[in-house]
Amino acid sequence: MAHSDEFRPLLVNEAGNGEEKSAKKSMDEDWGKNFHEWTADGMPVSSVLGEPVARSHWDSTLLGCLGRNDEFCSSDFEVCVLGTLVPCVLYGSNIERLGSERGRFANHCLPYSALYLLGNSLFGWNCLAPWFSYSSRTQIRKRFNLEGSFEAFKRTCGCCESLIEDEDQLEQCESSCDLATHLFCHACSLCQEGRELRRRMPHPGFNGRQVLVMIPPMEQTMGRDGL
């Protein structure tokens, strides 16, 4: 009598399914080995293949002061005016947006204002407040995985490749560039950060609010029966 296995057409399918499951399991294990952890801000530090994730560019340039309006009735012109005339207000607003919670405005606006007045009184220019505010630029870079000034310069010129050996040295260099940007282009730096934050996240005061949209009634016509 022939073996009963010869009359079981599902035997081949069962074996094939077992091979597919084992192959899928091995792929999942390999993916788990190659997968790198995510940062606290939700941005991956490397891809599945182990390659560093490319950093994105800023939404606007350092000198791109004028631009478009957004959905929260503010504009790049407003950001430019605040950064030029009252940088303390723009800095406090940026920190409040970056923190995504209310009550952070005064805690950062007042110390900035004190350093601003002290620097202008003693040295004739705003040289103290940038030491207090440049960390916001670093936070924005890390949070949205943005390209730093040194990386942009290196990409444009194609030099300085041998100066940076690892990510820690690169981050130290980028932090120094953030400080230099706030020192020598302080108003433009604040405006660029303000534009970036307004593009990417709303002000905490708008969170949870519902916008009432008024729709006019449709035009009504009477049929023949109503005549």
C-alpha positions in Angstrom: 0.0 0.0 0.0 1.3 3.4 -0.9 2.3 5.8 1.8 -0.5 8.0 3.0 1.7 11.0 2.7 1.5 10.7 -1.1 -2.2 11.3 -0.9 -1.9 14.5 1.3 -1.6 17.4 -1.1 -1.5 19.9 1.8 1.8 18.4 3.0 3.8 20.5 0.6 2.0 23.6 1.6 2.5 22.9 5.3 6.2 22.5 4.7 6.3 25.6 2.6 4.5 27.6 5.3 7.0 26.3 7.9 9.9 27.5 5.7 8.3 30.9 5.2 7.8 31.3 8.9 11.4 30.4 9.7 12.7 32.8 7.0 10.5 35.6 8.4 11.7 34.9 11.9 15.3 35.1 10.8 14.6 38.3 9.0 13.0 39.8 12.1 16.0 38.8 14.2 18.4 40.4 11.7 16.3 43.5 11.6 16.4 43.7 15.4 20.1 43.4 15.4 20.6 46.1 12.8 18.0 48.4 14.3 19.4 51.3 16.3 17.5 53.0 19.2 15.6 56.2 18.8 16.5 59.4 20.5 14.3 60.9 23.2 12.9 63.5 20.8 11.7 60.8 18.4 14.3 61.1 15.7 16.3 58.0 14.7 20.0 58.3 15.1 20.7 55.7 12.3 18.9 53.7 9.8 18.2 50.0 9.7 21.4 49.4 7.7 23.4 51.3 10.3 23.9 54.4 8.2 23.4 57.8 9.8 20.1 59.4 9.0 20.5 62.5 6.8 19.7 65.7 8.6 17.1 67.9 7.0 17.6 71.6 6.0 16.1 74.6 7.8 12.8 75.8 6.3 14.3 79.2 5.7 17.8 80.7 5.5 19.4 82.8 8.1 18.6 86.0 6.1 15.2 84.9 4.8 13.3 87.4 6.9 10.3 87.9 4.7 8.1 85.1 3.6 4.6 83.7 4.0 1.7 83.7 6.4 0.7 80.7 8.4 -2.6 79.4 9.7 -2.3 81.1 13.0 -2.6 84.7 11.7 1.1 85.4 12.1 3.7 86.1 9.4 7.4 86.2 8.8 7.2 90.0 8.8 5.9 89.9 12.3 8.8 87.6 13.3 11.2 90.0 11.7 9.8 93.0 13.5 9.9 91.2 16.9 13.4 90.0 16.4 14.6 93.5 15.5 12.8 95.7 18.0 11.9 93.4 20.9 14.1 90.2 20.7 13.2 89.3 24.3 9.5 88.8 23.2 10.5 86.6 20.2 12.9 84.6 22.3 10.2 84.0 25.0 7.7 83.0 22.3 10.2 80.6 20.8 10.9 78.9 24.1 7.2 78.6 24.8 6.5 77.0 21.5 9.5 74.7 21.9 8.3 73.6 25.3 4.7 73.1 24.1 3.3 74.4 27.3 2.2 77.7 28.8 4.0 79.6 31.5 7.5 79.4 30.0 7.4 82.8 28.4 8.1 85.0 31.4 10.7 82.6 32.8 12.8 83.2 29.8 11.8 86.6 28.6 12.7 88.4 31.8 16.2 87.0 32.2 16.9 87.7 28.6 15.7 91.3 29.0 18.0 91.8 32.0 21.0 90.5 30.1 20.1 92.5 27.1 19.9 95.7 29.0 23.1 94.9 31.0 25.1 94.2 27.8 24.0 97.3 26.1 24.7 99.4 29.1 28.1 98.1 29.9 29.5 97.2 26.4 27.3 99.1 24.0 25.9 96.0 22.3 23.9 92.9 23.0 26.8 90.6 23.9 25.5 88.9 27.1 22.0 87.6 26.1 23.3 85.4 23.3 25.2 83.3 25.9 21.8 82.7 27.5 19.7 82.1 24.3 22.0 80.1 22.0 21.0 76.8 23.6 17.5 77.2 22.1 19.1 76.9 18.6 20.8 73.7 19.7 17.5 72.3 21.1 15.7 73.0 17.8 18.5 71.3 15.8 18.3 68.2 17.9 14.5 68.1 18.1 13.9 68.3 14.4 17.2 66.7 13.2 18.3 69.8 11.4 21.6 70.5 9.7 24.0 72.6 11.7 26.1 75.5 10.5 29.3 73.5 10.4 27.7 70.7 8.4 26.3 73.2 6.0 29.7 74.9 5.6 31.4 71.5 5.1 28.8 70.4 2.5 29.2 73.7 0.6 33.0 73.9 0.6 33.8 70.2 0.7 36.6 70.6 3.2 37.2 70.0 6.9 36.4 66.3 6.6 39.4 65.2 8.6 38.7 67.6 11.5 35.7 65.7 12.9 36.2 62.1 14.0 32.9 61.2 15.7 29.5 62.5 16.5 30.5 63.9 19.9 33.1 66.2 18.3 30.6 67.2 15.6 28.0 68.2 18.2 30.6 70.2 20.2 31.5 72.0 17.0 27.9 72.6 16.1 27.2 74.0 19.6 30.1 76.4 19.2 28.7 77.5 15.8 25.3 78.0 17.4 26.9 80.3 19.9 28.8 82.2 17.2 25.6 82.6 15.2 23.8 84.1 18.2 26.7 86.4 19.0 27.3 87.8 15.5 23.9 87.4 13.9 21.6 87.4 16.9 18.5 89.0 15.5 18.6 86.9 12.3 19.2 83.8 14.3 16.2 84.4 16.5 14.0 85.1 13.5 15.1 81.9 11.7 14.3 79.9 14.8 11.0 81.6 15.2 10.1 80.9 11.6 11.1 77.2 11.9 9.1 76.7 15.1 6.0 78.4 13.6 6.2 76.1 10.6 6.5 72.9 12.6 4.4 73.4 15.7 1.6 75.7 16.8 1.7 77.9 19.8 0.6 76.2 23.1 -2.3 78.7 23.3 -3.9 77.2 20.2 -3.7 73.6 21.4 -7.1 72.1 22.1 -9.0 75.0 20.6 -11.7 74.3 18.1 -12.1 76.7 15.1 -15.8 77.4 14.3 -16.2 77.5 10.5 -19.3 79.3 9.3 -20.8 77.8 6.1 -23.5 79.9 4.4 -26.8 78.1 3.7 -27.3 76.7 0.2 -29.5 78.5 -2.2 -33.0 77.2 -2.0 -35.4 77.0 -4.9 -39.0 76.2 -4.9 -40.2 73.3 -7.1 -43.3 73.3 -9.3 -45.4 71.8 -6.5 -44.7 74.8 -4.3 -45.9 77.3 -6.9 
